[in-house]
Amino acid sequence: MEKYNQIQYVIGKDDLKEIINEIIDERFAEKKEDELVSIKKVMEMLGVTDATLWRWDKMGILKKVRIGNRVYYRRSDIIRIADGQ
């Protein structure tokens, strides 16, 4: 019969809430990078025109994502552009 070492932690309700919120924030941050953003929002975020977005798509700098007749951009690609990469 194997013996297992067990450790118990006693934490308060507020500390538990904080830990849970940190875990949730990390999960949403990961998913938020994959979020799709509209042309209008991208123009506001980067301070560019729709012509610039069209040109960047043709040059492969910032590729668009089509869903039906709508055009979006990946938030992770927008962050990359904003960071100057």
VMD Tcl script that draws the C-alpha trace (Angstrom):
set ca {
  {0.00 0.00 0.00}
  {1.45 3.34 -1.10}
  {1.48 6.38 1.11}
  {0.87 9.78 -0.38}
  {2.05 12.98 1.15}
  {-0.85 15.35 1.31}
  {-0.68 19.07 1.77}
  {-3.68 21.15 2.73}
  {-3.92 24.86 2.22}
  {-6.37 27.05 4.02}
  {-7.20 30.24 2.15}
  {-9.80 32.88 2.64}
  {-12.76 33.55 0.40}
  {-11.22 36.76 -0.98}
  {-7.94 35.03 -1.82}
  {-9.81 32.23 -3.58}
  {-11.79 34.77 -5.62}
  {-8.56 36.51 -6.62}
  {-6.97 33.23 -7.75}
  {-10.04 32.29 -9.77}
  {-10.18 35.73 -11.40}
  {-6.51 35.52 -12.37}
  {-7.08 32.14 -14.02}
  {-10.11 33.46 -15.90}
  {-8.22 36.58 -17.03}
  {-5.38 34.44 -18.39}
  {-7.81 32.23 -20.32}
  {-9.65 35.21 -21.84}
  {-6.39 36.92 -22.76}
  {-5.40 33.86 -24.78}
  {-8.73 33.75 -26.59}
  {-8.85 37.50 -27.13}
  {-5.79 37.36 -29.37}
  {-7.73 35.13 -31.77}
  {-10.70 37.48 -31.77}
  {-11.76 38.93 -35.12}
  {-11.97 42.70 -35.45}
  {-13.99 44.73 -37.99}
  {-12.39 47.03 -40.57}
  {-13.77 50.10 -38.82}
  {-12.30 49.08 -35.48}
  {-8.91 48.24 -37.06}
  {-8.81 51.67 -38.73}
  {-9.44 53.27 -35.31}
  {-6.90 51.07 -33.53}
  {-4.07 51.64 -36.02}
  {-5.03 55.11 -37.27}
  {-5.06 54.07 -40.93}
  {-7.55 54.22 -43.80}
  {-9.35 51.38 -45.53}
  {-7.05 51.91 -48.53}
  {-4.04 51.20 -46.29}
  {-5.68 48.01 -45.02}
  {-6.38 46.93 -48.60}
  {-2.74 47.62 -49.56}
  {-1.40 45.78 -46.50}
  {-3.56 42.79 -47.39}
  {-2.16 42.72 -50.95}
  {1.41 43.03 -49.58}
  {0.81 40.29 -47.00}
  {1.43 42.63 -44.06}
  {-2.03 42.32 -42.52}
  {-4.17 39.61 -44.12}
  {-7.95 39.90 -43.96}
  {-10.33 37.13 -42.96}
  {-13.57 36.82 -44.92}
  {-16.71 35.43 -43.36}
  {-19.45 35.60 -45.94}
  {-19.47 39.16 -47.27}
  {-17.80 40.59 -44.18}
  {-14.11 41.31 -43.70}
  {-12.28 41.02 -40.39}
  {-8.72 41.00 -39.11}
  {-7.17 38.87 -36.35}
  {-6.45 40.79 -33.15}
  {-3.07 39.01 -32.83}
  {-2.04 40.36 -36.28}
  {-3.18 43.86 -35.32}
  {-1.13 43.71 -32.12}
  {1.90 42.57 -34.14}
  {1.51 45.57 -36.49}
  {0.97 47.99 -33.58}
  {4.15 46.68 -31.94}
  {6.06 47.41 -35.13}
  {6.92 43.84 -36.07}
}
mol new
graphics top color blue
foreach p $ca { graphics top sphere $p radius 0.5 }
foreach p [lrange $ca 0 end-1] q [lrange $ca 1 end] { graphics top cylinder $p $q radius 0.2 }
display resetview
